């Protein structure tokens, strides 16, 4: 698709970096041809810079994890579990590491390789919490890990044991858990901005040659009880 777009000589190209190895060639070819390229959503600012893109608009995963950890530290968390359902992905480990660094503790065995099967996630988290009864904070990295954890906390009526339960991203289970007080917050990378801002900026660049000097972080934004109603109202459109 990028090669086809490049052949049409557009005023600009907006692309994710879903797979750097696959997209490096086509995106560098577009840039070499003089087409402005902006990267969004997936990938890192370092990868975007290596490509030669104008900027990256997205969520820095380490910083997002650190933001969650800062909230947890404020709540008094000292021992946690980061439920990592896609541990082979570097970004997921960065989320867990950022959380640990915010608390000022080693990540170590506090990152749990849960797998993606809901039953496996449920059972592995249950076993981990039983083996580490001093755990007082839980971080999940998205609905794949959050939904089984929410079910576990409901089944065992144990949500009140934990000073902070935070997840990345949103779905109906996470939204309900926030409203019910089971989950403190969800981390929102605000993907609407990832679609909107690059179009605005590339348009201004094409018209007037102006461009902000730095990358733009669209997250972490936090969805809590205070704004969940607004987020739900706008879900699928602006949130």
Legacy VTK file of the C-alpha trace (Angstrom):
# vtk DataFile Version 3.0
C-alpha trace
ASCII
DATASET POLYDATA
POINTS 239 float
0.000 0.000 0.000
2.833 2.403 0.840
4.582 1.599 -2.436
1.354 2.264 -4.331
0.873 5.535 -2.459
4.441 6.575 -3.212
3.893 5.936 -6.927
0.942 8.356 -6.877
3.185 11.218 -5.597
1.003 12.340 -2.675
1.585 15.525 -0.674
2.393 13.325 2.323
2.138 9.829 3.798
0.986 8.892 7.294
1.928 5.400 8.438
2.192 3.273 11.534
5.417 1.350 12.134
3.603 -1.912 12.746
6.664 -3.895 11.634
9.871 -1.912 11.211
11.619 -4.607 9.177
8.784 -4.791 6.659
8.074 -1.061 6.386
11.604 0.341 6.523
12.263 -0.086 2.789
8.985 1.347 1.431
8.951 4.302 3.837
12.594 5.215 3.210
11.910 4.985 -0.529
9.011 7.439 -0.171
11.177 9.834 1.825
14.013 9.528 -0.721
11.531 10.520 -3.382
10.838 13.739 -1.474
7.477 12.743 0.004
6.962 13.958 3.604
6.292 10.995 5.899
4.838 11.110 9.390
4.585 8.025 11.636
1.822 7.404 14.142
0.575 4.957 16.778
2.854 1.908 16.727
6.612 2.008 16.658
8.948 4.284 18.587
10.341 7.769 18.186
13.776 6.195 17.625
12.454 4.053 14.753
10.683 7.059 13.266
13.908 9.060 13.364
15.863 6.185 11.758
13.353 6.172 8.912
13.809 9.902 8.394
10.163 10.756 9.143
9.162 14.297 10.036
7.892 13.242 13.455
6.131 10.504 15.416
2.736 10.965 17.012
1.859 8.318 19.575
2.253 7.071 23.108
5.732 6.429 24.541
5.190 3.094 26.252
7.816 3.449 28.971
6.433 6.854 29.945
2.893 5.479 29.981
3.931 2.681 32.313
5.778 5.185 34.466
2.681 7.366 34.649
0.693 4.386 35.908
3.451 3.630 38.409
3.406 7.205 39.702
-0.320 6.879 40.375
0.278 3.546 42.092
3.086 4.985 44.228
0.809 7.799 45.328
-1.729 5.155 46.348
0.934 3.424 48.477
1.790 0.441 46.265
5.109 -1.236 47.099
4.755 -4.712 45.517
3.016 -5.337 42.221
2.359 -7.713 39.366
2.480 -6.606 35.742
0.313 -9.043 33.791
2.044 -9.197 30.408
-0.023 -11.057 27.810
2.420 -10.415 24.925
5.792 -10.596 26.600
7.739 -10.994 23.328
6.765 -7.429 22.365
9.395 -4.918 23.497
6.792 -2.212 24.097
4.969 -4.387 26.624
8.130 -4.869 28.673
8.744 -1.102 28.541
5.327 -0.573 30.112
6.132 -2.903 33.003
9.627 -1.424 33.429
8.299 2.127 33.543
5.833 1.117 36.264
8.592 -0.500 38.329
10.915 2.478 37.920
8.204 4.863 39.101
7.883 2.796 42.267
11.658 2.666 42.611
11.791 -1.141 42.684
13.245 -3.915 40.537
10.906 -5.380 37.931
12.224 -8.928 38.323
9.565 -11.583 38.811
6.880 -8.938 39.236
6.305 -9.192 35.479
4.138 -12.240 34.786
4.063 -13.964 31.404
0.334 -14.669 31.378
-0.201 -15.746 27.772
-3.311 -14.622 25.898
-5.790 -17.427 26.583
-8.331 -16.010 29.084
-8.355 -19.177 31.201
-4.551 -19.234 31.342
-4.430 -15.558 32.307
-7.002 -16.127 35.058
-5.228 -19.164 36.508
-1.687 -17.784 36.245
-2.616 -14.522 37.926
-4.536 -16.390 40.615
-1.507 -18.591 41.299
0.877 -15.625 41.299
-1.232 -13.659 43.780
-1.509 -16.706 46.041
2.271 -17.125 45.973
2.860 -13.397 46.543
0.229 -12.349 49.122
2.012 -9.035 49.751
1.142 -7.833 46.233
-0.818 -4.583 46.526
-0.774 -3.285 42.954
-1.827 -4.759 39.604
-1.010 -3.492 36.112
-2.564 -5.143 33.066
-1.521 -4.267 29.534
-4.864 -4.360 27.734
-8.199 -6.196 27.569
-6.527 -9.566 26.914
-5.044 -9.501 30.396
-7.423 -7.061 32.081
-10.701 -8.896 31.467
-9.639 -12.193 33.124
-8.102 -10.251 36.025
-11.316 -8.297 36.507
-13.241 -11.582 36.541
-10.809 -12.987 39.110
-11.206 -9.966 41.377
-14.987 -10.226 41.096
-15.038 -13.990 41.685
-12.854 -13.717 44.783
-14.275 -10.391 46.037
-10.668 -9.318 46.514
-10.488 -5.974 44.712
-10.291 -4.065 48.003
-6.980 -5.834 48.801
-5.201 -3.871 46.108
-4.305 -0.210 46.433
-4.141 0.297 42.675
-5.436 -1.699 39.697
-4.708 -0.052 36.334
-4.941 -1.262 32.754
-3.903 -0.053 29.352
-6.692 0.565 26.818
-10.434 0.218 27.183
-13.272 -2.192 26.576
-16.679 -2.671 28.185
-15.321 -4.821 31.043
-12.643 -2.280 31.913
-15.141 0.591 31.737
-17.522 -1.225 34.071
-14.682 -2.092 36.454
-13.768 1.598 36.677
-17.378 2.524 37.425
-17.615 -0.237 40.031
-14.400 0.834 41.751
-12.597 -2.422 40.951
-10.146 -0.669 38.657
-8.669 2.739 39.408
-7.923 3.838 35.869
-7.289 2.862 32.262
-4.470 4.313 30.186
-5.757 5.918 27.010
-3.297 6.709 24.213
-6.033 8.835 22.601
-5.927 7.319 19.099
-8.298 9.978 17.760
-5.438 12.451 18.097
-3.122 10.018 16.314
-5.408 10.171 13.301
-6.348 13.852 13.481
-3.075 15.625 14.257
-0.926 14.247 11.420
-3.515 15.304 8.838
-3.617 18.820 10.275
0.167 19.072 10.471
0.875 17.635 7.026
-1.713 19.992 5.555
0.016 22.990 7.150
3.369 21.651 5.972
2.138 21.267 2.403
0.572 24.737 2.390
3.049 26.812 4.374
6.109 24.647 5.138
5.588 24.855 8.911
6.116 21.889 11.213
6.511 21.527 15.005
10.058 20.706 16.047
9.341 17.725 18.276
7.409 14.477 18.397
3.929 14.575 19.930
2.888 12.283 22.770
-0.842 11.575 22.641
-0.703 9.565 25.865
-0.820 8.552 28.528
-4.248 9.949 29.234
-6.048 8.379 32.191
-9.679 7.320 32.184
-11.087 7.329 35.712
-14.441 7.560 37.456
-14.230 11.314 36.949
-14.368 11.143 33.141
-15.595 7.640 32.281
-19.085 8.864 31.359
-17.706 11.307 28.796
-15.322 8.694 27.394
-18.113 6.124 27.037
-20.344 8.691 25.362
-17.664 9.454 22.760
-16.251 5.925 22.415
-15.787 4.859 18.808
-15.902 8.450 17.599
-13.496 10.701 19.477
-12.227 8.315 22.185
LINES 1 240
239 0 1 2 3 4 5 6 7 8 9 10 11 12 13 14 15 16 17 18 19 20 21 22 23 24 25 26 27 28 29 30 31 32 33 34 35 36 37 38 39 40 41 42 43 44 45 46 47 48 49 50 51 52 53 54 55 56 57 58 59 60 61 62 63 64 65 66 67 68 69 70 71 72 73 74 75 76 77 78 79 80 81 82 83 84 85 86 87 88 89 90 91 92 93 94 95 96 97 98 99 100 101 102 103 104 105 106 107 108 109 110 111 112 113 114 115 116 117 118 119 120 121 122 123 124 125 126 127 128 129 130 131 132 133 134 135 136 137 138 139 140 141 142 143 144 145 146 147 148 149 150 151 152 153 154 155 156 157 158 159 160 161 162 163 164 165 166 167 168 169 170 171 172 173 174 175 176 177 178 179 180 181 182 183 184 185 186 187 188 189 190 191 192 193 194 195 196 197 198 199 200 201 202 203 204 205 206 207 208 209 210 211 212 213 214 215 216 217 218 219 220 221 222 223 224 225 226 227 228 229 230 231 232 233 234 235 236 237 238
